[in-house]
Amino acid sequence: MTALTERQRKFAEYYVQCGNGADAARKAGYSESYAAHRTDELLRNVEIAAYIKQLSEAAQTARIMTARARQELLSDIARDEDNAAADRIRAVDTLNKMTGEYTTKVEASVQKNPFAELTTEELRKVIGSG
């Protein structure tokens, strides 16, 4: 792979920002004629396409809130006395669910195996093969 030129790098960065090849080409310093008719060549360039993909993925990752950020936001809502009591309680409830504060009650009943005490011979008689 060859390294991108500065203008190609700028094109990719502007393209990720605006999504328009002609506008990105103009902002990156390509001529008006090139921007109007040949941006598809830039977008088909393997190195430029890879850089655009890398930038797009990084932008998406930056937009996604981490668990810590969500917890901080919910904590702020829960502490803010200007919020309605129901909203504050809901924020605390959501935080409790996120952090595993609630335990799930599980009821189970175990019945003794009625055949556990039988010998192999007795079991054969029960199933009719003996």
BAGU-672102 format. One record per residue (C-alpha): residue in one letter; chain; x, y, z. Coordinates in pm, whole numbers, plus 50000, padded with zeros to 5 digits. Layout:
+------+------+-------+-------+-------+
! code ! unit !    px !    py !    pz !
+------+------+-------+-------+-------+
!    A !    A !     X !     Y !     Z !
...
+------+------+-------+-------+-------+
# end
This chain:
+------+------+-------+-------+-------+
! code ! unit !    px !    py !    pz !
+------+------+-------+-------+-------+
!    M !    A ! 50000 ! 50000 ! 50000 !
!    T !    A ! 50119 ! 50345 ! 49924 !
!    A !    A ! 50086 ! 50631 ! 50166 !
!    L !    A ! 49813 ! 50885 ! 50108 !
!    T !    A ! 49908 ! 51230 ! 49989 !
!    E !    A ! 49809 ! 51520 ! 50211 !
!    R !    A ! 49532 ! 51616 ! 49969 !
!    Q !    A ! 49396 ! 51258 ! 49961 !
!    R !    A ! 49402 ! 51247 ! 50341 !
!    K !    A ! 49213 ! 51578 ! 50360 !
!    F !    A ! 48963 ! 51454 ! 50100 !
!    A !    A ! 48889 ! 51145 ! 50312 !
!    E !    A ! 48852 ! 51352 ! 50629 !
!    Y !    A ! 48618 ! 51603 ! 50463 !
!    Y !    A ! 48424 ! 51319 ! 50300 !
!    V !    A ! 48360 ! 51157 ! 50639 !
!    Q !    A ! 48237 ! 51492 ! 50769 !
!    C !    A ! 47998 ! 51582 ! 50487 !
!    G !    A ! 47940 ! 51264 ! 50283 !
!    N !    A ! 47963 ! 51457 ! 49955 !
!    G !    A ! 48255 ! 51369 ! 49727 !
!    A !    A ! 48253 ! 51691 ! 49524 !
!    D !    A ! 48240 ! 51915 ! 49833 !
!    A !    A ! 48511 ! 51712 ! 50003 !
!    A !    A ! 48733 ! 51733 ! 49693 !
!    R !    A ! 48692 ! 52112 ! 49670 !
!    K !    A ! 48771 ! 52159 ! 50042 !
!    A !    A ! 49075 ! 51933 ! 50006 !
!    G !    A ! 49215 ! 52152 ! 49729 !
!    Y !    A ! 49119 ! 51970 ! 49410 !
!    S !    A ! 49015 ! 52181 ! 49111 !
!    E !    A ! 48650 ! 52260 ! 49047 !
!    S !    A ! 48659 ! 52047 ! 48731 !
!    Y !    A ! 48813 ! 51749 ! 48913 !
!    A !    A ! 48568 ! 51785 ! 49201 !
!    A !    A ! 48273 ! 51794 ! 48963 !
!    H !    A ! 48369 ! 51498 ! 48745 !
!    R !    A ! 48630 ! 51268 ! 48900 !
!    T !    A ! 48565 ! 51223 ! 49272 !
!    D !    A ! 48451 ! 50866 ! 49202 !
!    E !    A ! 48817 ! 50788 ! 49124 !
!    L !    A ! 48915 ! 50909 ! 49469 !
!    L !    A ! 48643 ! 50702 ! 49633 !
!    R !    A ! 48752 ! 50387 ! 49444 !
!    N !    A ! 49113 ! 50431 ! 49556 !
!    V !    A ! 49179 ! 50142 ! 49796 !
!    E !    A ! 49393 ! 50345 ! 50037 !
!    I !    A ! 49147 ! 50633 ! 50048 !
!    A !    A ! 48854 ! 50394 ! 50097 !
!    A !    A ! 49037 ! 50220 ! 50382 !
!    Y !    A ! 49114 ! 50554 ! 50548 !
!    I !    A ! 48750 ! 50665 ! 50511 !
!    K !    A ! 48637 ! 50339 ! 50671 !
!    Q !    A ! 48885 ! 50384 ! 50957 !
!    L !    A ! 48768 ! 50740 ! 51019 !
!    S !    A ! 48400 ! 50640 ! 51004 !
!    E !    A ! 48448 ! 50359 ! 51255 !
!    A !    A ! 48637 ! 50589 ! 51490 !
!    A !    A ! 48360 ! 50848 ! 51467 !
!    Q !    A ! 48094 ! 50587 ! 51545 !
!    T !    A ! 48289 ! 50457 ! 51842 !
!    A !    A ! 48328 ! 50810 ! 51980 !
!    R !    A ! 47949 ! 50863 ! 51961 !
!    I !    A ! 47866 ! 50550 ! 52161 !
!    M !    A ! 47836 ! 50609 ! 52534 !
!    T !    A ! 48041 ! 50383 ! 52753 !
!    A !    A ! 47878 ! 50207 ! 53047 !
!    R !    A ! 48063 ! 50447 ! 53275 !
!    A !    A ! 47926 ! 50750 ! 53088 !
!    R !    A ! 47572 ! 50611 ! 53110 !
!    Q !    A ! 47614 ! 50553 ! 53482 !
!    E !    A ! 47744 ! 50908 ! 53530 !
!    L !    A ! 47449 ! 51054 ! 53339 !
!    L !    A ! 47196 ! 50850 ! 53537 !
!    S !    A ! 47369 ! 50948 ! 53860 !
!    D !    A ! 47345 ! 51315 ! 53766 !
!    I !    A ! 46973 ! 51273 ! 53694 !
!    A !    A ! 46917 ! 51093 ! 54025 !
!    R !    A ! 47099 ! 51361 ! 54225 !
!    D !    A ! 46940 ! 51662 ! 54056 !
!    E !    A ! 46664 ! 51782 ! 54287 !
!    D !    A ! 46514 ! 51987 ! 54003 !
!    N !    A ! 46410 ! 51661 ! 53834 !
!    A !    A ! 46074 ! 51505 ! 53917 !
!    A !    A ! 46086 ! 51243 ! 54191 !
!    A !    A ! 45963 ! 50977 ! 53947 !
!    D !    A ! 46251 ! 51055 ! 53706 !
!    R !    A ! 46504 ! 51040 ! 53989 !
!    I !    A ! 46366 ! 50708 ! 54110 !
!    R !    A ! 46366 ! 50569 ! 53755 !
!    A !    A ! 46733 ! 50674 ! 53717 !
!    V !    A ! 46824 ! 50497 ! 54042 !
!    D !    A ! 46626 ! 50189 ! 53934 !
!    T !    A ! 46807 ! 50180 ! 53600 !
!    L !    A ! 47143 ! 50221 ! 53773 !
!    N !    A ! 47059 ! 49934 ! 54009 !
!    K !    A ! 46976 ! 49711 ! 53713 !
!    M !    A ! 47297 ! 49809 ! 53531 !
!    T !    A ! 47517 ! 49735 ! 53830 !
!    G !    A ! 47343 ! 49412 ! 53936 !
!    E !    A ! 47207 ! 49546 ! 54264 !
!    Y !    A ! 46887 ! 49348 ! 54223 !
!    T !    A ! 46891 ! 48976 ! 54275 !
!    T !    A ! 46652 ! 48745 ! 54102 !
!    K !    A ! 46455 ! 48519 ! 54329 !
!    V !    A ! 46442 ! 48166 ! 54197 !
!    E !    A ! 46220 ! 47903 ! 54350 !
!    A !    A ! 46296 ! 47541 ! 54287 !
!    S !    A ! 46151 ! 47224 ! 54422 !
!    V !    A ! 46339 ! 46900 ! 54407 !
!    Q !    A ! 46163 ! 46569 ! 54417 !
!    K !    A ! 46340 ! 46257 ! 54524 !
!    N !    A ! 46400 ! 46007 ! 54243 !
!    P !    A ! 46165 ! 45716 ! 54326 !
!    F !    A ! 46395 ! 45473 ! 54143 !
!    A !    A ! 46718 ! 45576 ! 54314 !
!    E !    A ! 46704 ! 45297 ! 54575 !
!    L !    A ! 46622 ! 45016 ! 54329 !
!    T !    A ! 46877 ! 44760 ! 54219 !
!    T !    A ! 46948 ! 44692 ! 53853 !
!    E !    A ! 46734 ! 44377 ! 53869 !
!    E !    A ! 46442 ! 44567 ! 54022 !
!    L !    A ! 46473 ! 44839 ! 53755 !
!    R !    A ! 46459 ! 44576 ! 53480 !
!    K !    A ! 46137 ! 44441 ! 53629 !
!    V !    A ! 45988 ! 44791 ! 53639 !
!    I !    A ! 46053 ! 44853 ! 53269 !
!    G !    A ! 45942 ! 44504 ! 53175 !
!    S !    A ! 46263 ! 44370 ! 53030 !
!    G !    A ! 46352 ! 44129 ! 53301 !
+------+------+-------+-------+-------+
# end
